[in-house]
Amino acid sequence: MAITAKDVQKLREMTGVGMMDCKKALTASEGDMDKAIEWLREKGLAAQTKKAGKVAAEGVSYAITADNGVGVIIEVNSQTDFVAKNEVFQDFVKSVATVVATADPADVEALKACTYPGTDRTVADVTADKVLSIGENIQIRRFVRYAEGVSVPYIHMGGKIGVLVNLAVEGIEADKVVELGKDVAMQIAAMNPSFLDKSDVDQATLDKEKEIQLAQMDNDPKMASKPQQVKEKIVMGKLGKYYEENCLLQQAFVKENKISVEKHVAEVAKQLGGKIIVKAFTRFETGEGIEKKEDDFAAEVASMIK
C-alpha cells in the first residue's frame, strides 16, 4: 500500500510524533493507522502520544532583537510552570525565536517545517524530541516578526508577559533609543493598551462604546431626561477618556503621568536630535485565551478503582 503525505500528516496530528517516525510506522504497518500507533508505542513514543492531549497553558512569552536586527516575539506553551523554568525548555524557545528571525516563516506551521539551528532536522521534529525528554506537551502557539526599524524587547516576570516595541528612527543611532523603547514596553506590559493610536480604533468599537455610554445615561436618573442630542454631545466628549485608557500613545506615561506617551516620545526625540515614531507593538501574556482543564481528582481516582 502506498503511503501518502496526507497519511503521514494525519498520524503526526494524532500522535504528535515527528514526520520521519510517522512514515516509518506507516510503512511498517502497511498503512494501517491503528497498527502504526501501536508501532510508535512499541518504539517508546507512547509518552508523546499520551502527552499530546494534555492542555499546554503555561510556558513563556519571549522577545528578542536578533543579530540581523529583526525583532521577534514568540509564545511557546508547556503544561506546567515548572517546565517553563527548565533551562532546556528555555533554550528551545530561544532557538525557535532565532529561526523566526532568520527564516521569516509565514506562520506557525511554516515555522515547524524550518530547520532547527545546529541540526538537519525540522523544528517540528525537535519539538517532538523535547516532549519526550521533558515529559510534557509543548506547543509553539504564535509569533510576530518586525523586520524594519528598531525593535526593543521586554520580558516581564520571567516570561509571563512579553512585549516587543517597533520604532522608526531617523537621525539617531539605534542604541540611543533602547532606553525609550524599554520604557514604552514596560508601559505596554503594565497598561495593556488595545490600540497603538486613537486613529487605529475601528468604527465598530467606537459605536459599541457610544452605545454603552448612552445606556449608562439612560439608566442615570439625573441624565435620563436630557435630550438625545445633548447625550450624544456628552458621549463624544467622553471618547477622549476612552482613548486615554485604551490607546498607547494617548495614555499617561507611567514614569511621568502629567504627559502622554506620545509627548514623551517626541521630547526624547528632540533631545536626541532626530525623529522617533512608535510604529507598532505586540504584547503576549502567556496562556491568555487558553482554557485550562480543571481535573476532578476524586473522579479520576474513582475511575481507576472500578
Buried (B, 14 or more C-beta within 10 A) or exposed (E): EEBEEEBBEBBBEBBBBBBBBBBBBBBBBEEBBEBBBBBBBEEEBBBBBEBBEBBBBBBBBBBBBBEEBBBBBBBBBBBBBEBBBBEEBBEBBBBBBBBBBBBEBEEBEEBBEBBBEEEEBBBBBBBBBBBBEBEBBBBBBBBBBBEEBBBBBBBBEEBBBBBBBBBEBEEBEBEBBBEBBBBBBBBBBEBEBEBBBBEEBEEEBBEEBBEEBBEEBEEEEEBEEBEEEEBBEBBEEBBEEBBEEBBBBBBBBBEEEEBBBBBBBBBBBEEBEBBBBBBBBBBBBBBEEBEEEEEEEEEEEEEEEE
